[in-house]
Amino acid sequence: KNADISEIEIVRHPQKVTIIIHTAKPGVLIGQKGANIERIGLDLQKFASKKINIKIKEIKKVETNSQIVAQSVCRQLEGRGSFRRTMKMAVTSAMKGGAQGCKVRMSGRLGGADMSRTEEYKEGRVPLHTLRADIDYGFYEAQTTYGKIGVKVWICKSDNAMMGDKKEDAGLMPGRPRREHSDRPERAGDRGPRGPRGPAGPGAGFNRGPREARS
């Protein structure tokens, strides 16, 4: 719980299973002389028939990792910290870490209120309706004395839509380039003038001669 684990990847091989743990505190997870990681490996080996290999990957920038930020906010809430001050500190830290935008939302009995409500704090730009933006999302729950409080964090690391023109910024797809020359070969010969369009008179078809009378 105190190791600040952000993500766990499971890579399956024919003869073994590799588990990659992304953490902000690798020393806490590994333990003294690797005691913790060895115990985790033995516990996981009981549920798998293949050999389990555990790798630890350290997170360099914890300020812009949404899952780590959500866990940090929850720890402060469990320590009876002010939820508004906690949200503002988390967003300010993410913006100083290089994020283009950050939004934190809390839901529950905030401040021990009788009725649950939702509060949020936002700085910068966090576009959630475009696929071009790199948005990191994290969620965690704080176990407080007056109930659970859900914490959601959105961090915008880069916004590629701002680099395009106005149409791309509005979410429109760029138009297809027009072909200057047609790929179809030219037809040989002269087809001659076309006849008049429309019905050719009573008893005649459409641009065709008179039809044969049916018996």
CORLIN-V791102 format. One record per residue. N is the residue number from 1. PHI is phi in whole degrees, 0 to 359 (999 if undefined). Layout:
n=N phi=PHI
n=N phi=PHI
This chain:
n=1 phi=999
n=2 phi=268
n=3 phi=273
n=4 phi=55
n=5 phi=276
n=6 phi=266
n=7 phi=205
n=8 phi=232
n=9 phi=255
n=10 phi=240
n=11 phi=247
n=12 phi=263
n=13 phi=247
n=14 phi=300
n=15 phi=248
n=16 phi=207
n=17 phi=233
n=18 phi=257
n=19 phi=247
n=20 phi=254
n=21 phi=252
n=22 phi=266
n=23 phi=221
n=24 phi=271
n=25 phi=231
n=26 phi=294
n=27 phi=295
n=28 phi=292
n=29 phi=287
n=30 phi=287
n=31 phi=83
n=32 phi=288
n=33 phi=58
n=34 phi=74
n=35 phi=291
n=36 phi=292
n=37 phi=291
n=38 phi=290
n=39 phi=293
n=40 phi=296
n=41 phi=296
n=42 phi=292
n=43 phi=292
n=44 phi=287
n=45 phi=294
n=46 phi=291
n=47 phi=257
n=48 phi=226
n=49 phi=272
n=50 phi=270
n=51 phi=288
n=52 phi=253
n=53 phi=242
n=54 phi=254
n=55 phi=239
n=56 phi=249
n=57 phi=239
n=58 phi=277
n=59 phi=270
n=60 phi=282
n=61 phi=253
n=62 phi=283
n=63 phi=291
n=64 phi=253
n=65 phi=260
n=66 phi=295
n=67 phi=292
n=68 phi=293
n=69 phi=296
n=70 phi=296
n=71 phi=294
n=72 phi=295
n=73 phi=296
n=74 phi=294
n=75 phi=297
n=76 phi=291
n=77 phi=292
n=78 phi=293
n=79 phi=273
n=80 phi=64
n=81 phi=277
n=82 phi=292
n=83 phi=289
n=84 phi=292
n=85 phi=294
n=86 phi=294
n=87 phi=297
n=88 phi=295
n=89 phi=295
n=90 phi=294
n=91 phi=292
n=92 phi=296
n=93 phi=295
n=94 phi=293
n=95 phi=292
n=96 phi=290
n=97 phi=281
n=98 phi=110
n=99 phi=285
n=100 phi=276
n=101 phi=190
n=102 phi=210
n=103 phi=222
n=104 phi=238
n=105 phi=233
n=106 phi=239
n=107 phi=222
n=108 phi=145
n=109 phi=278
n=110 phi=289
n=111 phi=69
n=112 phi=77
n=113 phi=293
n=114 phi=290
n=115 phi=249
n=116 phi=283
n=117 phi=208
n=118 phi=237
n=119 phi=231
n=120 phi=213
n=121 phi=222
n=122 phi=218
n=123 phi=221
n=124 phi=79
n=125 phi=245
n=126 phi=232
n=127 phi=283
n=128 phi=256
n=129 phi=246
n=130 phi=224
n=131 phi=273
n=132 phi=282
n=133 phi=280
n=134 phi=267
n=135 phi=253
n=136 phi=258
n=137 phi=242
n=138 phi=220
n=139 phi=218
n=140 phi=206
n=141 phi=240
n=142 phi=262
n=143 phi=266
n=144 phi=265
n=145 phi=289
n=146 phi=251
n=147 phi=120
n=148 phi=277
n=149 phi=233
n=150 phi=274
n=151 phi=238
n=152 phi=244
n=153 phi=229
n=154 phi=242
n=155 phi=233
n=156 phi=267
n=157 phi=274
n=158 phi=205
n=159 phi=231
n=160 phi=288
n=161 phi=293
n=162 phi=288
n=163 phi=275
n=164 phi=271
n=165 phi=277
n=166 phi=291
n=167 phi=293
n=168 phi=292
n=169 phi=292
n=170 phi=280
n=171 phi=90
n=172 phi=268
n=173 phi=282
n=174 phi=295
n=175 phi=289
n=176 phi=284
n=177 phi=293
n=178 phi=281
n=179 phi=279
n=180 phi=282
n=181 phi=238
n=182 phi=282
n=183 phi=276
n=184 phi=281
n=185 phi=290
n=186 phi=287
n=187 phi=276
n=188 phi=273
n=189 phi=85
n=190 phi=256
n=191 phi=281
n=192 phi=85
n=193 phi=289
n=194 phi=274
n=195 phi=281
n=196 phi=292
n=197 phi=275
n=198 phi=97
n=199 phi=296
n=200 phi=268
n=201 phi=122
n=202 phi=292
n=203 phi=81
n=204 phi=249
n=205 phi=275
n=206 phi=275
n=207 phi=58
n=208 phi=230
n=209 phi=290
n=210 phi=297
n=211 phi=279
n=212 phi=284
n=213 phi=289
n=214 phi=271
n=215 phi=277
